[in-house]
Amino acid sequence: MGNKLSCCTCGSPRVDRRAEDSYLPEAEVHQDESISNLQHISEREPEDIETDPSTHPTAGPLFMQRSKSDVRNCKDKRRSQINLLEERPLKKSSSCSTIYLDDSTVSQPNLKNTIKCVTLAIYYHIRNRTSTRTLDIFDEKLHPLSKDGVPDDYEQRDPDHRTIYRFVRTLFNAAQLTAECAIITLVYLERLLTYAEVDIVPSTWKRIVLGAILLASKVWDDQAVWNVDYCQILKDITVEDMNELERQFLEMLQFNINVPASVYAKYYFDLRTLADQNDLTFPSQPLSKDRAQKLEAMSRVCGDKLAELHRNGLKKWSSLDNMTIPRHNTAILS
């Protein structure tokens, strides 16, 4: 992730300067009682923190748990199919003469495929939700994103994967956000569901996703998109509404916007697993001489950066076989 990692692990949120007015006392609005009763992160039990997938590197993401039943049914359906044309196409495998690689890596994911995977994870969150507990700030009937509003039965119709993908892709294309921002968006979304103990339902998914994208773009990207810029994308939403959405989203996260590199990598590889289970293949191409030279150049740049950091005093990691333990004189403090 390069230098951008420091943006991901900052200790305090970068608030939109144009949104500062919404945080002044005279501009405050009454908070939802459920938000004021949220448990502070310092009051959480240690076992709760260790099982939180958005902060712990070994805890499985929520979307993988909620997609298990659907993936199992899809596999059983594929086994029962007689028509071979409907079967999954053969996956290209590398050999001694040909190596197949895709253009997506953990530090530079493919934008289109990453958005597809993230929206598929959101789809499973909505489809296999375990409750209907929501908050008013995310209710699209109370806070519509367009003047047309929503149908009366909107909360009863689950959106399909394409609908979610089109909504997220429009925001990312218009705001020129990166693929890494999509992964951080999913981390914040699952952190919201865990901390606030709410679920994502048809009537709230758009505003929850919008709030997660808004926050992720400010934390991750050096050139953050301002709230007023999103109002240019969603023409009927006001800056005041965006400010309030951001403020309450941060409060429900207890201002914990830190995403460790290990958690980011875990979500990336689990998203690739989800894509493989749902036949969302990452297109691979044979490794040509030009691509090999580009990979070598990228590796050389990363190696030079690590060497420079080591010269500046960054300690290198050692394996157990080659580890040397420096001896220090015992210090006595009195």
N, C-alpha and C positions, 0 to 999 in steps of 0.2 A: 504493500500500500504506500510505501515510500514516505515522503514528507507529510502526506496527508494524515498519517496516523496520529500525529500530534493534535490535529483538529478533532479527531474522534475521541481522544482521551482527555479532553479538557475538563476542568473541574467545575466550571460554571457556565451556564448558557449564555450565548450571545444574543441579546434581545434586539429586535428590529428598532432602529432609532426612531423611525416614524411611528412605531407602536408604543413608544414610551408614554405618550399621553394617556393611553388606556390603563396604565398602571398607577397613575396618580390617584390620591385618595378621593378627590372630587369627581373622578370619572369612574369610580368603582361601582359595580353592581352587586346585588345580593347573590351570594354563592348558593349552590345547591347544598342542601343539608347533608346529602350523602358524600359530598366532596369534603366538607369540613370534618367529617367523622372518619376520614381515611387514616389508616395507621401509618405513622411516620416510619421512614426507612430505618431509623435508629432503634425503633421499638420492635422490629421484626425479629422473629426467633432465628437462631443460627441455622436450624434445619430448613427453614423457609428460604433463606438466602441461598443455601447450597443446592436447592432443587429448583431455583429460578433459572429457566433456560436463557433469559436475556442477560444474565450476569455471570453464571457459572459455566465454565467451558465444557464440562462433561454431562450436564443435564440436557436431555433431548428436547429439541424445540417442540412447541405445542402443535405446530402444523403437521409434523410427522406423526404424532399420536392420533390426530383427527383424520388423517388420510389413510390410516391402516385399513379400515373396513372397506372403503371404496376401492383401494388398490387390490385387496384380496378378491373382491367381487369381479373386478376387471380381469384378473388373472384367470379366475374360474371360467369367465365368459370366453376368454381367448382359447382356453383349452378345449372347450366344447364346440368351437367353430370348425366347420368342415371346409369352408371355402378358404383356400390358402392365400388368396389375394387379399383377404382382410387381415391376414396375420401381419405381425410387425416385421418390417424389412430387416434383412440380415445386417448386423453391425459390422462395419469394416474393422478388421483386426490387423495389427502391425505384423510385419514379417521381417526376415533378415534383409530383404531388399527394399522394402517400402515401410515407412513409418507414417501413420495417420495421426494428425494433431488438429485440434480445433483452436480457434483464436481467443478462447476464454481462459483466463488464469485468475487466481485468487487476488492478485494485485491489480489486474486489468480485465474485469469480466466483460463479456459481450453484452452490450446494452439491451438489445432486443430480446435475447434469450433469457437474460436475468429478469427483465420485467415480466416475461411470460411465466417464469417460475414463481416469482413473488406473488403475482396475481392468482396463480393456481393455489398457492398456500392460503391466500385470503379467501378464495372460493371455498376451500375445505373448512376454514374457520366458520364461515357462514352456514355452510351446508350441514356440518356436524356439530353445531353449537350445543352446549349442554344446559343453557338457561336462556332466559329472555330479559335479564336484568340490564337496563340501560340508564343513561343519564340524559337529561333534557338538552344539554349543550350539543349533543350529537344527533338529536332527533331532527330529521330533515323536514318533518311536518311543521315543527316549531321554528326551525331555522332553515328555510328552503334555499337551495343554491341557485334557483332560477325563479323568475316571476310566474312561470306556469305552475309551480308547486308540484305536488306528487299525487297520484291517484289514491282513492280511498283505501284500496286493497294493497297499497304499496308494501306494507309491512308483512304481508302474507306471501309475497312472491320472491323467492330466492333468485338473485341475479346469476346468470351463467358466467362462465369463465371469460367469454368474449366481451361481455358488457364491462366487467371489471378491468379487463386489459385495455379496452379503448379509453376508459376514464383515466387510468394511470398513465398510459402512453401519451395522451393529450397533454397532461400536466408536465410530464418529463420533456416532451419535445418542445413545448412552448417556453418552459423555464430553462431549457438546455441543461438538465441535470444529468449526472453521471450514473453509471450502473452501480457503483459502490453506494450511492445514496439510496438506491432501491433496497439494498440489503439492510442498511441502517433503518430504513422506514419499517421493514418487517420486524426488526428487533424492537423498535419503539412501540409498534402495535402490540406485540405480544407482552411487552413490559406493562403497557396500559391495562391489558386484560388481566394480568396477574396482580398488579398493585391495586387497581380500582375495583377488582372483582366484578367486572362487567363482562358482557359478551357482545360480539359483533353480529348484528341482525340486519335484515333487509332495510329497515328504516334508518339505520345509523352508519352503515358501512362507508358511505361516501364521505361523511364528515370526519369519521375516525381516520380513514386513509388520508384525507386532506390534511388533518392536523399532524399526522405522523410525517408526511412529506414536507410540510412546512417546517417542522422542527429539524428533521434530518438535513434539509438543504442548508439550514443556518449553521448547524453544528459541523457538518462535513465539508461543504464547499467553502473555499477561501473567499470567493465572491458570492456572498449569500443573496438569495432572491428576497426582496422586501415584500411585506404584506400587500402593499399597493400594487405590486406587479402581479400577484395572483388575482387581484381584482380586475386586471386587464384580461386575464384568461377566462375567469368566471365573471361575466359582465354584470350579473345581477346581485352579486354579494358585496357587502360594504366593508370598508376597512375596519370599522368598529367591530363587526362580527368576526373578522379574521383575528383581530387583536384579542377578543374575548376567548375565541377558540384556542389560540396559542397559550394564553395565560392559564386557562383551566387545564389544558393538556399538560403543561409543565407542573402544575400543582398536583395533578393526579400521579405524575411520575415522581413526585417528591423532589423535583429538580435533579434527579439522577439521570443524566444524559451521557454518562461514561459508557463506552462500548470497548471492552478490551479486544486486543487483536485476536486472541484465542477464540472469543465468542464470535467475532466477525468471520473467522475462517470456518468455524463450525457451521454457521448458517450457510455459508457459501457452498460447502461440500454437501450438506444435507439438502440444499435446493437442487443440486445436481442429481442427487439420489432420487429426489421427488420427480425430477424431469425424466429420468430413466424409467421410473416405474409407470409414468403416464405417457410414455412414447414421445416426449418432447426432446428429441435428440438435438444435441449441439452439432451442427454440421462440421465434419472433419475433412481435411484435405491432405493429400500426400505431402510429406515434408520435402520441399524443393531446396535447391542450393541457396536461393535468395532468402527464403524463410529461415533457413538454418543460420545464415549470416546475421539476420536481424536478431534472432534469439541469442546468438553469441554476443552481439553488440550490447543487447540489453543486459545480459549476464555480466559483461565486463563493466558496464556502468554501475550496476549494483555492487559489484566487487570493489570498485574504486571508492564508492561511497562508504562501504563498510571499513575499508582500509583507512580512509580519512578519519572516520569516527574513532577507530582504534588508536590512531596516532594522537588524537585529541584527548585520549584518556578513557575511552570506552572499553570496559573489560570484555574480553573474548570469553565465550563459553568453551569449556573443555569437556572431553569425554572422560569416563571413569578410568579408561586405560592410560590416558596421557595427562591426567590431572595432577598438578603439583600444588601442594598446600604450603603457602609461604609461612615462615615462622616469624612471630612477632614477640618482642619483649613484653613480659607481663607488666601491666600498668596497675598501680595501686592508687586508688582515689581515697583521699582522706578529707 
